[in-house]
Amino acid sequence: SDVCSSDLHGVSFGHWTFLRILWQRDGLTQRELSGEAGVMFYRFGGGTQVDRVLGEGLKIIAPWDTMFIYDLRVQETKHQMAVLTNEGMTVTLNLSIRCHPEPDLVGLLQKNVGPDYRNKIVIPEVESALRTTLGNFPMRDVYGSQRAVIQEAINQSLEQVQQKFVKIDGVILREVMLPDKVRDSVEEKMIQKEMLESYEFRTTIAELESKRRLTERS
């Protein structure tokens, strides 16, 4: 068919000619989106387009407009923070925070928060949830053998976080650090506790064995 009388990808020949002139004269740009979403800012057409999110595919952008790109895939952010246990002891946490923007709300995210949403809303919300949660536990549980219980409590607290525009997929507690003197003291107490439990276990076994032998003799 005649190109002049038909549309190419929904764009008329006249528009393609105009776009080509812009491309050659004013630096018209293009961007291929993959696993991403785009939000347009039209300088002469209403500013940020909050109700229209551009999906995957090739996008053509006029030189006076701007397209903000958001990665929709799950992203991981390493973060370190200090919290207080219920005893008032400070512990330092190394975290791995996983999150991604809500695809349908990227326009609102751009208008209300911007590309730095992880530092502006995600990390503060996570820190708030963790300080509230870990403030209910003693230091020995946070640092010791109850890490699985602590992780579950963290997950439950994050489920209650109503995060605007962004979904928090999970927070992994990678490491718990104490001041050196406190850590040495805690580890010593933990060793002593394990030795005592081991001794009590061996004593119980010996008593049971003694009773068994008495029963056999009788």
Disulfide bonds with the S-S distance in Angstrom:
none
